[in-house]
């Protein structure tokens, strides 16, 4: 794998909203956010067309954007770091270099994470900040927690939700994590999420 910032970010997106086809060749990325799909396309320098599909249960209201790329070598490289077809509940540890872990984590956050800022009900002049990362695999979410603790010395907490697990960071831990994820201005990231925490970076 020829690692760089864009590749690591795209792998974070694949980990959350991507899929490796069983044909051993195709990589598919799906999102409700067209901007995120365009960002994925840019990071991997893809020439493929972005397509649209609708959810069969939404009467046409659930629109998804997706892009598919056929690249055997990249597919095999993704297998070599721990990704696999039907990964949702089977994904566990991934081989992500420490240098590029912040970029991978930012992709993970943009793909299937949440940033929340709201007024403290007890101290109205203060704000609360939470970062949460989600996965259908408990093994993967525990691995994420372990790596973040190892690299940044913060712990977070893991909680079960319907059909998934979330890793949550609050208060000072969330500020530390944000400083690592958004370590400079010129990075691939989803602008609408970054705007939520502008006051903290």
Number of C-alpha atoms within 10 A of each C-alpha: 11 7 11 12 16 22 20 26 30 25 23 25 28 23 27 23 19 24 21 23 16 11 10 16 15 16 22 15 23 25 19 15 14 17 14 23 22 16 18 25 21 14 18 15 11 13 10 11 12 15 13 14 13 14 11 10 8 9 9 10 10 12 16 16 19 22 21 20 19 15 12 14 12 16 19 15 13 20 15 13 13 16 24 20 16 13 17 19 14 16 20 17 16 16 11 19 11 12 12 16 21 25 28 26 25 24 30 24 24 24 26 17 20 15 18 14 12 11 12 12 10 7 9 9 8 10 13 15 20 18 22 20 23 24 25 20 19 21 15 20 23 19 15 19 19 15 18 18 13 12 12 12 13 18 16 17 13 18 12 13 11 6 9 15 21 22 21 20 23 17 12 13 18 21 18 17 20 18 13 18 20 17 13 9 8 7 14 19 21 17 11 10 15 16 10 13 16 8 7 12 15
